[in-house]
Amino acid sequence: MQGVFGRTSGGIGGFPYSQELIKAHIVWNEKSLEQWLADPDTLVPGNNMEFHVAKAEERSDVIQFLKEASGK
């Protein structure tokens, strides 16, 4: 999880990202992570993410954690 915030989607070698996520070239920030965690299929149709975070407060907590873990 370290380094997620500010990184481009699909950017770590050896991880089985969907081609859709790789091609999306999303930079993970507050806005993109909020959209992703709320509904990954809306942000990147055809991705292989199987879950979402329904509660806004929980999404905010996850985003804050990822931001802090990335040193931002």
SEKOL-884116 format. One record per residue: x, y, z of N, C-alpha, C in turn. Coordinates in steps of 0.2 Angstrom, whole numbers, padded with zeros to 4 digits, always signed. Example, Ala and Ser with C-alpha at 12.3 -4.5 7.8 and 13.67 -1.06 7.14 Angstrom:
2
+0066-0028+0039+0062-0022+0039+0066-0016+0039+0064-0011+0035+0068-0005+0036+0064+0000+0039
This chain:
72
+0004-0006+0000+0000+0000+0000+0004+0006+0000+0010+0006+0002+0015+0011+0002+0016+0014-0005+0015+0020-0006+0016+0023-0013+0011+0023-0017+0005+0021-0015-0001+0021-0020-0003+0028-0021-0004+0032-0016-0006+0039-0017-0001+0042-0022-0003+0045-0027+0001+0049-0032+0004+0044-0038+0003+0038-0037+0006+0033-0042+0000+0032-0048+0003+0030-0054-0002+0029-0059-0004+0022-0059-0011+0021-0061-0014+0015-0061-0010+0010-0065-0010+0004-0063-0007-0002-0067+0001-0001-0067+0004+0002-0063+0011+0004-0063+0016+0000-0060+0014-0005-0057+0019-0010-0053+0019-0016-0057+0025-0018-0059+0026-0024-0063+0025-0030-0059+0023-0035-0063+0022-0042-0059+0015-0043-0056+0011-0037-0056+0004-0038-0053-0001-0039-0058-0006-0043-0057-0011-0045-0063-0016-0040-0064-0014-0033-0066-0019-0028-0067-0023-0030-0073-0029-0028-0073-0033-0029-0079-0030-0024-0085-0031-0026-0091-0029-0021-0096-0032-0014-0096-0039-0014-0094-0042-0008-0094-0039-0003-0089-0037-0006-0083-0034-0002-0078-0027+0001-0080-0023-0004-0083-0017-0001-0086-0018+0004-0091-0022+0003-0095-0024+0008-0101-0027+0015-0098-0030+0015-0092-0033+0021-0089-0028+0026-0087-0022+0024-0085-0017+0029-0084-0020+0034-0078-0023+0032-0073-0026+0036-0068-0021+0037-0063-0020+0044-0061-0015+0045-0055-0020+0045-0049-0018+0041-0044-0022+0040-0038-0021+0046-0033-0026+0050-0033-0027+0055-0028-0033+0055-0025-0035+0060-0021-0041+0060-0017-0047+0059-0021-0048+0062-0027-0054+0062-0031-0054+0055-0035-0049+0053-0038-0049+0046-0041-0050+0040-0037-0047+0041-0031-0048+0035-0026-0055+0035-0023-0058+0041-0022-0065+0041-0020-0069+0038-0025-0068+0040-0032-0072+0037-0037-0071+0029-0037-0065+0027-0037-0063+0020-0037-0066+0016-0032-0065+0018-0026-0068+0015-0020-0075+0015-0020-0079+0020-0022-0086+0020-0022-0089+0015-0028-0086+0015-0034-0088+0011-0039-0083+0010-0044-0079+0005-0044-0073+0004-0048-0076+0004-0056-0082+0001-0057-0084+0000-0064-0086+0006-0067-0088+0011-0063-0090+0018-0066-0083+0021-0068-0078+0021-0064-0072+0024-0066-0068+0021-0071-0068+0014-0071-0064+0010-0076-0068+0004-0078-0073+0005-0083-0077-0001-0085-0073-0007-0088-0074-0013-0086-0071-0019-0088-0065-0021-0083-0064-0017-0078-0059-0019-0073-0060-0025-0069-0056-0028-0066-0057-0034-0062-0058-0033-0055-0059-0027-0052-0060-0026-0045-0067-0029-0043-0067-0033-0038-0074-0036-0036-0077-0033-0030-0075-0027-0027-0078-0024-0021-0078-0017-0022-0082-0014-0017-0082-0007-0017-0083-0005-0009-0082+0001-0007-0083+0003-0001-0089+0008-0001-0094+0005+0002-0101+0009+0002-0101+0015+0006-0098+0016+0012-0099+0021+0016-0094+0027+0014-0096+0033+0013-0091+0038+0012-0086+0039+0017-0088+0039+0024-0083+0040+0029-0078+0034+0029-0080+0028+0027-0074+0023+0027-0070+0024+0021-0073+0027+0015-0069+0028+0009-0064+0034+0011-0066+0039+0015-0062+0044+0017-0056+0041+0021-0058+0037+0026-0052+0034+0030-0047+0030+0026-0049+0026+0021-0045+0022+0017-0040+0027+0013-0043+0032+0010-0039+0037+0006-0034+0040+0011-0036+0043+0017-0031+0046+0021-0026+0041+0023-0027+0035+0025-0022+0030+0026-0017+0029+0020-0020+0028+0014-0016+0027+0008-0011+0034+0007-0014+0039+0008-0010+0046+0008-0004+0046+0013-0006+0044+0019-0001+0044+0024+0004+0039+0023+0002+0033+0021+0007+0028+0020+0012+0029+0014+0010+0034+0010+0014+0036+0004+0018+0042+0005+0017+0045+0012+0021+0050+0014+0019+0057+0011+0013+0057+0009+0010+0063+0006+0006+0068+0012
